[in-house]
């Protein structure tokens, strides 16, 4: 699924053009990005899930091809945890 597919699915809930729906979806994703990634806030949408930023500490690792010990830098990553309604029993 891409942005256009999402905009077409939004047609059932929003009476707008595909372009207007794409703009609305972009605005929502940009707001989530600013709130979660840039401001470090948690975004929770009941019935869907929660977006958070996960911080991995720096650590020592090993190059698998040479066996050389290397230092892996700390990094941030976006984490999504689906709500119970989104999880399947299958």
Secondary structure, DSSP 8 states (H G I E B T S, - for coil): --HHHHHHHHTTT--S-HHHHHHHHHHHHHHHIIIIIIT---EEETTTEEEEEEEE--EEEE-TTT--EEEE--EEEEEEEE-GGG----
